[in-house]
Amino acid sequence: MNGISGQDFIYGCSAIGAGIAMIAGVGPGIGQGIAAGHAAAAVGRNPGAKSDITSTMLLGQAVAETTGLYGFAVAAILMFLKPFS
């Protein structure tokens, strides 16, 4: 009976871990959409504060995006560098 070698098991677990890490991209997408919607509503209520609202929104979205980028970096490491092999 041919079994799964330890190396194949590690590769499989790395692929599963990479897929799970990419789930981290969902949260920032939802959060950025909500932030943009609230910013548009705020500008509609107070057009004079457009520059302040826009700069604050962009800063918040940049910070939120780092979560997705960290997830992508982890997935890329697991898929291409095979850290446990």
All heavy atoms as an XYZ file, in Angstrom:
576
protein
N       0.839     -1.182      0.000
C       0.000      0.000      0.000
C       0.884      1.245      0.000
O       1.793      1.370      0.806
C      -0.889     -0.018      1.228
C      -1.810      1.145      1.310
S      -2.957      0.870      2.668
C      -3.454      2.506      2.951
N       0.610      2.119     -0.924
C       1.393      3.349     -1.012
C       0.792      4.393     -0.089
O      -0.359      4.771     -0.218
C       1.408      3.883     -2.445
C       2.170      2.975     -3.379
O       3.041      2.237     -2.930
N       1.845      3.018     -4.645
N       1.591      4.859      0.818
C       1.138      5.890      1.737
C       1.612      7.262      1.293
O       2.330      7.415      0.309
N       1.198      8.223      2.026
C       1.628      9.588      1.768
C       2.925      9.813      2.531
O       3.004      9.554      3.729
C       0.559     10.592      2.227
C      -0.728     10.390      1.438
C       1.045     12.014      2.072
C      -1.880     11.231      1.939
N       3.920     10.308      1.818
C       5.195     10.572      2.481
C       5.071     11.834      3.329
O       4.150     12.629      3.168
C       6.309     10.741      1.449
O       6.138     11.944      0.736
N       6.000     11.992      4.221
C       6.003     13.180      5.075
C       6.125     14.467      4.278
O       5.491     15.477      4.590
N       6.921     14.423      3.223
C       7.110     15.610      2.387
C       5.812     15.977      1.674
O       5.457     17.159      1.608
C       8.220     15.345      1.365
C       8.690     16.580      0.648
C       9.427     17.521      1.590
O      10.064     17.099      2.546
N       9.334     18.792      1.326
N       5.095     14.991      1.147
C       3.819     15.264      0.483
C       2.794     15.810      1.467
O       1.996     16.678      1.131
C       3.277     13.998     -0.179
C       4.117     13.547     -1.348
O       4.822     14.401     -1.937
O       4.078     12.344     -1.676
N       2.806     15.296      2.678
C       1.886     15.781      3.706
C       2.164     17.247      4.025
O       1.244     18.051      4.162
C       2.014     14.920      4.967
C       1.091     15.332      6.069
C      -0.268     15.070      5.982
C       1.584     15.978      7.195
C      -1.121     15.448      6.993
C       0.729     16.358      8.208
C      -0.628     16.094      8.111
N       3.426     17.596      4.115
C       3.801     18.984      4.393
C       3.376     19.893      3.239
O       2.860     20.990      3.462
C       5.310     19.095      4.669
C       5.624     18.451      6.012
C       5.770     20.544      4.649
C       7.082     18.341      6.328
N       3.565     19.449      2.008
C       3.135     20.247      0.861
C       1.624     20.445      0.861
O       1.127     21.537      0.576
C       3.561     19.596     -0.451
C       5.041     19.687     -0.746
C       5.634     18.845     -1.666
C       5.844     20.618     -0.104
C       6.984     18.920     -1.949
C       7.195     20.700     -0.378
C       7.761     19.855     -1.291
O       9.095     19.941     -1.554
N       0.886     19.409      1.180
C      -0.563     19.516      1.235
C      -1.020     20.477      2.326
O      -1.911     21.303      2.113
N      -0.408     20.364      3.490
C      -0.753     21.272      4.585
C      -0.372     22.714      4.251
O      -1.074     23.654      4.636
C      -0.078     20.824      5.875
S      -0.785     19.335      6.569
N       0.722     22.911      3.538
C       1.110     24.259      3.114
C       0.077     24.849      2.170
O      -0.269     26.025      2.273
C       2.475     24.238      2.431
O       3.491     23.917      3.339
N      -0.445     24.037      1.254
C      -1.465     24.525      0.322
C      -2.761     24.867      1.053
O      -3.392     25.891      0.768
C      -1.721     23.480     -0.758
N      -3.152     24.031      1.998
C      -4.365     24.318      2.774
C      -4.169     25.579      3.608
O      -5.057     26.434      3.689
C      -4.722     23.107      3.663
C      -5.190     21.952      2.782
C      -5.795     23.472      4.675
C      -5.345     20.637      3.516
N      -3.015     25.720      4.231
C      -2.725     26.919      5.013
C      -2.719     28.177      4.165
O      -3.179     29.237      4.598
N      -2.218     28.066      2.927
C      -2.217     29.222      2.033
C      -3.646     29.624      1.681
O      -3.969     30.813      1.625
C      -1.428     28.905      0.767
N      -4.508     28.643      1.455
C      -5.906     28.955      1.169
C      -6.590     29.615      2.344
O      -7.361     30.575      2.178
N      -6.316     29.138      3.537
C      -6.902     29.748      4.730
C      -6.359     31.160      4.929
O      -7.091     32.073      5.325
C      -6.626     28.861      5.958
C      -7.424     27.556      5.849
C      -6.980     29.586      7.248
C      -7.059     26.523      6.884
N      -5.083     31.370      4.649
C      -4.503     32.707      4.804
C      -5.136     33.702      3.843
O      -5.246     34.887      4.157
C      -2.988     32.648      4.589
N      -5.563     33.245      2.675
C      -6.164     34.166      1.707
C      -7.567     34.607      2.121
O      -8.095     35.576      1.589
C      -6.193     33.536      0.322
C      -4.825     33.467     -0.322
S      -3.907     35.022     -0.292
C      -4.954     36.050     -1.291
N      -8.159     33.920      3.085
C      -9.441     34.379      3.622
C      -9.271     35.740      4.294
O     -10.225     36.508      4.408
C     -10.026     33.328      4.584
C     -10.375     32.060      3.813
C     -11.254     33.845      5.308
C     -10.795     30.897      4.677
N      -8.051     36.073      4.678
C      -7.779     37.363      5.314
C      -8.070     38.534      4.384
O      -8.182     39.668      4.835
C      -6.329     37.430      5.775
N      -8.218     38.303      3.096
C      -8.531     39.381      2.161
C      -9.988     39.792      2.182
O     -10.337     40.855      1.672
N     -10.850     38.990      2.775
C     -12.285     39.306      2.794
C     -12.572     40.461      3.743
O     -13.313     41.385      3.407
C     -13.100     38.049      3.192
C     -14.555     38.379      3.385
C     -12.932     36.967      2.147
N     -11.992     40.431      4.925
C     -12.255     41.461      5.935
C     -11.905     42.873      5.484
O     -12.720     43.788      5.606
N     -10.697     43.089      4.957
C     -10.358     44.437      4.502
C     -11.267     44.930      3.375
O     -11.610     46.114      3.322
C      -8.920     44.307      4.007
C      -8.370     43.153      4.727
C      -9.514     42.217      4.933
N     -11.672     44.031      2.492
C     -12.562     44.448      1.406
C     -13.895     44.945      1.932
O     -14.413     45.982      1.488
N     -14.462     44.215      2.865
C     -15.737     44.628      3.456
C     -15.562     45.926      4.239
O     -16.357     46.855      4.117
C     -16.291     43.504      4.354
C     -16.682     42.300      3.509
C     -17.479     44.001      5.170
C     -17.018     41.067      4.314
N     -14.503     45.995      5.038
C     -14.269     47.189      5.848
C     -14.028     48.439      5.013
O     -14.515     49.523      5.346
N     -13.297     48.294      3.927
C     -13.034     49.451      3.077
C     -14.299     49.914      2.367
O     -14.506     51.113      2.183
C     -11.944     49.124      2.069
C     -10.585     49.011      2.705
C      -9.520     48.594      1.725
O      -9.781     48.311      0.570
N      -8.288     48.537      2.200
N     -15.131     48.974      1.978
C     -16.400     49.357      1.360
C     -17.301     50.107      2.322
O     -17.927     51.109      1.959
N     -17.356     49.631      3.539
C     -18.166     50.311      4.559
C     -17.606     51.698      4.835
O     -18.352     52.681      4.939
C     -18.225     49.456      5.835
C     -19.061     48.205      5.586
C     -18.810     50.256      6.997
C     -19.003     47.190      6.712
N     -16.289     51.805      4.957
C     -15.662     53.104      5.226
C     -15.922     54.091      4.092
O     -16.219     55.271      4.337
C     -14.162     52.936      5.435
N     -15.824     53.635      2.855
C     -16.074     54.526      1.721
C     -17.532     54.969      1.699
O     -17.825     56.143      1.400
C     -15.717     53.826      0.412
N     -18.445     54.072      2.020
C     -19.857     54.433      2.064
C     -20.154     55.462      3.137
O     -20.890     56.436      2.898
N     -19.576     55.279      4.306
C     -19.789     56.247      5.386
C     -19.125     57.583      5.062
O     -19.659     58.644      5.417
C     -19.265     55.697      6.714
C     -20.132     54.622      7.295
N     -21.401     54.850      7.780
C     -19.909     53.305      7.474
C     -21.916     53.731      8.228
N     -21.020     52.757      8.036
N     -17.979     57.540      4.420
C     -17.310     58.790      4.033
C     -18.144     59.548      3.002
O     -18.267     60.777      3.071
C     -15.922     58.508      3.483
N     -18.726     58.824      2.048
C     -19.569     59.494      1.046
C     -20.793     60.115      1.706
O     -21.198     61.233      1.355
C     -19.990     58.482     -0.024
N     -21.366     59.411      2.675
C     -22.512     59.971      3.397
C     -22.104     61.202      4.207
O     -22.845     62.195      4.263
C     -23.118     58.911      4.308
N     -20.924     61.170      4.812
C     -20.447     62.309      5.599
C     -20.184     63.524      4.713
O     -20.499     64.657      5.087
C     -19.186     61.924      6.368
N     -19.627     63.299      3.541
C     -19.387     64.414      2.612
C     -20.722     64.985      2.129
O     -20.864     66.194      1.945
C     -18.506     63.959      1.428
C     -18.462     65.005      0.328
C     -17.100     63.652      1.905
N     -21.694     64.110      1.949
C     -23.020     64.589      1.554
C     -23.653     65.462      2.616
O     -24.363     66.435      2.300
N     -23.412     65.154      3.878
C     -23.962     65.959      4.972
C     -23.175     67.245      5.186
O     -23.744     68.267      5.582
C     -23.972     65.157      6.271
C     -25.053     64.111      6.331
C     -25.186     63.522      7.726
N     -23.930     62.989      8.251
C     -23.491     61.751      8.056
N     -24.198     60.908      7.336
N     -22.347     61.349      8.575
N     -21.855     67.191      4.961
C     -21.012     68.361      5.223
C     -19.957     68.481      4.122
O     -18.812     68.061      4.293
C     -20.355     68.211      6.604
C     -19.617     69.453      7.032
O     -19.610     70.457      6.329
N     -18.972     69.382      8.191
N     -20.319     69.078      2.990
C     -19.366     69.171      1.869
C     -18.112     69.989      2.186
O     -17.072     69.799      1.572
C     -20.171     69.837      0.759
C     -21.597     69.690      1.146
C     -21.628     69.595      2.631
N     -18.175     70.872      3.146
C     -17.024     71.702      3.490
C     -15.890     70.911      4.127
O     -14.739     71.335      4.102
N     -16.205     69.769      4.690
C     -15.193     68.954      5.362
C     -14.689     67.823      4.472
O     -14.138     66.843      4.961
C     -15.767     68.389      6.655
N     -14.854     67.983      3.167
C     -14.501     66.907      2.238
C     -13.035     66.491      2.345
O     -12.715     65.300      2.367
C     -14.819     67.326      0.807
C     -14.465     66.280     -0.218
C     -14.755     66.751     -1.615
C     -14.316     65.706     -2.619
N     -14.533     66.138     -3.986
N     -12.133     67.457      2.424
C     -10.703     67.105      2.451
C     -10.339     66.373      3.739
O      -9.564     65.412      3.707
C      -9.839     68.352      2.277
O     -10.036     69.246      3.358
N     -10.892     66.802      4.867
C     -10.605     66.115      6.131
C     -11.174     64.703      6.133
O     -10.514     63.758      6.572
C     -11.199     66.892      7.312
C     -10.485     68.211      7.550
O      -9.311     68.328      7.151
O     -11.114     69.112      8.134
N     -12.381     64.554      5.644
C     -13.021     63.241      5.605
C     -12.263     62.308      4.674
O     -12.001     61.147      5.008
C     -14.499     63.378      5.176
C     -15.286     64.113      6.253
C     -15.112     62.019      4.901
C     -16.673     64.536      5.816
N     -11.882     62.818      3.511
C     -11.182     61.985      2.536
C      -9.823     61.539      3.058
O      -9.445     60.369      2.920
C     -11.014     62.744      1.204
O     -12.302     63.127      0.741
C     -10.329     61.883      0.164
N      -9.076     62.438      3.669
C      -7.746     62.061      4.169
C      -7.848     61.048      5.303
O      -7.067     60.093      5.363
C      -6.967     63.297      4.610
O      -7.615     63.927      5.699
N      -8.817     61.226      6.188
C      -9.004     60.262      7.274
C      -9.435     58.906      6.732
O      -8.963     57.853      7.192
C     -10.042     60.785      8.274
O      -9.625     62.061      8.759
C     -10.215     59.833      9.442
N     -10.333     58.914      5.744
C     -10.792     57.660      5.150
C      -9.634     56.921      4.471
O      -9.488     55.712      4.635
C     -11.898     57.914      4.132
C     -12.387     56.649      3.451
S     -13.333     56.940      1.960
C     -12.112     57.616      0.860
N      -8.832     57.636      3.714
C      -7.718     56.986      3.013
C      -6.689     56.424      3.982
O      -6.132     55.340      3.749
C      -7.066     57.963      2.038
C      -7.914     58.326      0.816
C      -7.211     59.370     -0.021
C      -8.221     57.101     -0.007
N      -6.429     57.122      5.076
C      -5.502     56.613      6.081
C      -6.054     55.334      6.712
O      -5.331     54.343      6.867
C      -5.239     57.661      7.155
C      -4.324     57.238      8.298
C      -2.929     56.943      7.766
C      -4.280     58.297      9.356
N      -7.335     55.337      7.040
C      -7.956     54.146      7.614
C      -7.962     52.978      6.646
O      -7.732     51.825      7.038
N      -8.202     53.250      5.376
C      -8.202     52.169      4.399
C      -6.801     51.613      4.178
O      -6.635     50.411      3.957
C      -8.806     52.649      3.081
C     -10.298     52.821      3.163
C     -10.925     53.115      1.824
O     -10.243     53.374      0.836
N     -12.237     53.057      1.784
N      -5.806     52.459      4.245
C      -4.427     51.970      4.095
C      -4.052     51.054      5.252
O      -3.413     50.011      5.052
C      -3.466     53.152      4.023
N      -4.474     51.409      6.447
C      -4.186     50.562      7.611
C      -4.961     49.250      7.505
O      -4.428     48.178      7.803
C      -4.533     51.321      8.909
C      -4.472     50.398     10.108
C      -3.597     52.493      9.106
N      -6.208     49.308      7.057
C      -7.014     48.096      6.926
C      -6.451     47.167      5.852
O      -6.535     45.941      5.982
C      -8.457     48.465      6.604
N      -5.886     47.725      4.825
C      -5.376     46.908      3.716
C      -4.162     46.081      4.133
O      -3.886     45.042      3.533
C      -5.022     47.805      2.533
C      -4.574     47.076      1.299
C      -5.654     46.187      0.697
O      -6.843     46.449      0.910
O      -5.273     45.216      0.018
N      -3.449     46.515      5.151
C      -2.269     45.759      5.565
C      -2.633     44.349      6.017
O      -1.832     43.425      5.846
C      -1.507     46.475      6.692
O      -2.374     46.654      7.823
C      -0.983     47.816      6.233
N      -3.837     44.163      6.567
C      -4.253     42.825      6.975
C      -4.305     41.893      5.774
O      -3.823     40.759      5.828
C      -5.633     42.883      7.645
O      -5.591     43.808      8.716
C      -6.041     41.531      8.171
N      -4.887     42.359      4.682
C      -4.942     41.550      3.468
C      -3.566     41.276      2.891
O      -3.293     40.178      2.396
N      -2.697     42.255      2.962
C      -1.343     42.072      2.441
C      -0.548     41.077      3.281
O       0.232     40.283      2.739
C      -0.606     43.412      2.373
C      -1.156     44.396      1.347
C      -0.440     45.736      1.461
C      -1.036     43.847     -0.045
N      -0.742     41.097      4.604
C      -0.074     40.110      5.453
C      -0.571     38.709      5.125
O       0.219     37.759      5.076
C      -0.297     40.411      6.932
C       0.411     41.645      7.432
C      -0.161     42.448      8.401
C       1.650     42.010      6.931
C       0.475     43.579      8.857
C       2.293     43.141      7.379
C       1.699     43.923      8.354
O       2.333     45.044      8.807
N      -1.868     38.564      4.914
C      -2.413     37.257      4.533
C      -1.843     36.775      3.216
O      -1.512     35.600      3.056
N      -1.732     37.680      2.254
C      -1.147     37.325      0.960
C       0.313     36.925      1.099
O       0.777     35.972      0.467
C      -1.295     38.488     -0.021
C      -0.645     38.222     -1.341
C      -1.205     37.324     -2.230
C       0.531     38.856     -1.697
C      -0.609     37.062     -3.447
C       1.132     38.609     -2.908
C       0.565     37.711     -3.793
N       1.048     37.648      1.939
C       2.464     37.323      2.140
C       2.618     35.937      2.761
O       3.476     35.148      2.341
C       3.128     38.381      3.022
N       1.782     35.623      3.733
C       1.839     34.299      4.356
C       1.504     33.220      3.336
O       2.164     32.177      3.259
C       0.896     34.235      5.572
C       0.704     32.811      6.053
C       1.423     35.104      6.700
N       0.469     33.461      2.522
C       0.089     32.478      1.504
C       1.206     32.281      0.483
O       1.495     31.144      0.079
C      -1.196     32.927      0.802
N       1.847     33.362      0.058
C       2.935     33.248     -0.915
C       4.115     32.472     -0.321
O       4.732     31.648     -1.005
C       3.389     34.635     -1.364
N       4.414     32.711      0.932
C       5.502     31.975      1.587
C       5.173     30.492      1.649
O       6.015     29.636      1.355
C       5.778     32.553      2.991
C       6.440     33.919      2.872
C       6.638     31.604      3.815
C       6.522     34.687      4.173
N       3.942     30.176      2.035
C       3.562     28.766      2.151
C       3.540     28.058      0.802
O       3.842     26.869      0.716
C       2.197     28.636      2.826
C       2.168     28.932      4.321
C       0.736     28.939      4.823
C       2.995     27.922      5.082
N       3.158     28.753     -0.253
C       3.038     28.105     -1.561
C       4.365     28.010     -2.306
O       4.623     27.017     -2.983
C       2.027     28.850     -2.441
C       0.591     28.627     -2.035
S       0.090     26.905     -2.013
C       0.212     26.491     -3.728
N       5.188     29.021     -2.213
C       6.371     29.070     -3.074
C       7.694     28.801     -2.359
O       8.626     28.302     -2.977
C       6.430     30.411     -3.799
C       5.246     30.645     -4.673
C       4.354     31.669     -4.417
C       4.992     29.815     -5.761
C       3.248     31.871     -5.219
C       3.892     30.011     -6.567
C       3.013     31.029     -6.303
N       7.801     29.131     -1.094
C       9.069     28.935     -0.412
C       9.136     27.614      0.337
O      10.215     27.166      0.689
C       9.328     30.084      0.564
C       9.492     31.461     -0.083
C       9.792     32.496      0.980
C      10.590     31.448     -1.122
N       8.001     27.002      0.595
C       7.938     25.729      1.314
C       8.812     25.772      2.563
O       9.844     25.104      2.645
C       8.374     24.569      0.413
C       7.645     24.505     -0.901
C       6.291     23.888     -0.739
C       5.701     23.563     -2.087
N       4.535     24.313     -2.422
N       8.401     26.551      3.558
C       9.288     26.789      4.711
C       9.567     25.551      5.552
O      10.544     25.512      6.269
C       8.516     27.823      5.528
C       7.099     27.653      5.144
C       7.118     27.233      3.692
N       8.728     24.504      5.462
C       8.925     23.339      6.324
C       9.547     22.167      5.586
O       9.552     21.057      6.090
C       7.604     22.922      6.941
C       6.978     24.006      7.754
C       5.798     24.585      7.358
C       7.595     24.465      8.908
C       5.229     25.596      8.099
C       7.034     25.474      9.656
C       5.838     26.037      9.248
N      10.034     22.386      4.382
C      10.606     21.260      3.634
C      12.093     21.157      3.838
O      12.766     22.044      4.224
C      10.292     21.400      2.155
O      10.842     22.580      1.629
